[in-house]
Amino acid sequence: MDGSALYSIGEIARRTGLSVKTIRFYSDRGIVTPADRTPAGYRRYTIDVVARLELVRTLRELGIDLTTIRRVADQELPLPEVAAAHANALAVRIRVLRLRHALLTAVAERRLTPEETDLMHQLAQLPEDERRRLVDDFLGAVFDGHATDDPALTGVARTMTPQLPAAPEAEQARAWAEWAELTLDPEFRAYVQHLVEDLADERARSGTSVPRPGIAATVRDLVAPALAAGTDPASPSADPIVTALVAAYARIDGHAQDAGLRHRLLLRLETVNDPRRERYFRLLAVINDWPAPESLTPALDWATEAVRVRTR
């Protein structure tokens, strides 16, 4: 192809797939320059314009502004540096869009009110120091000094602490906002404080500083075979498991087995078996990028029913 030949704007349009209007616009902006004009004033271009216009189209599709495109095409700016800057900016936009998508999905799934939606959005946007203050306020309120007296409770507090990364994924930010919303609920705070107080009392009565499995983990281990076998919690086949649960709770509770022990076990199971507790730890796992925790609800449901029918 003759590099010195001149082509009409219509021919350039056919070769590039761009409209005549678009090429004229780029020409008026100085991004492509006609090599000559006919006596009637029509623009004529060399074939090199085709490659330049293809570069322009590619960079426009990537979201780069026309001023920068012109400087790249004129070799005033190195393309790799421009690409790197725009890639970084695009990464930020992608994170923002993913967060918006995650929050809107949460609003739809949970059917949040406008007030709840606004709160969730604000919580997702909190700076790091404000997030830390919120976490410290929650843990300080529910542990109320217990964690400073007992290394085991200090460990429990640590396992309840969210650590949101500096550049969280959208689901982590969404989980953080829901976690924060949950911990601001006075009823949930009172519930967690009650759990901590029960745990502190049990540890004080046990008379040992050695950490022991809590009631939820104990139930999980003892009830797992019954769940796998499909054992009815009200059936006689469940009796040995309930006996083992009562004995295990006697050790956890720090009391000898007495007439009130089974009733106290039932109250403890009902308290622990709250869906908000499981939701808390599921959100925490997402925020901290931990493996999803095993659901203890089936085992707790089974144990609660098994103890309840034998406590009437």
Secondary structure, DSSP 8 states (H G I E B T S, - for coil): --TT--EEHHHHHHHH---HHHHHHHHHTTSS--SEE-TT--EEE-THHHHHHHHHHHHHHTT--HHHHHHHHTTSS-HHHHHHHHHHHHHHHHHHHHHHHHHHHHHHHHT--HHHHHHHHHHHT--HHHHHHHHHHHHHHHHTTHHHH-HHHHHHHHHT-----SS--HHHHHHHHHHHHHHT-HHHHHHHHHHHHHHHHHHHHHT--S----HHHHHHHHHHHHHHHT--TTSGGGHHHHHHHHHHHHHHHTS---TTHHHHHHHHHHHH--HHHHHHHHHHHHHHT-------HHHHHHHHHHHHHTT-
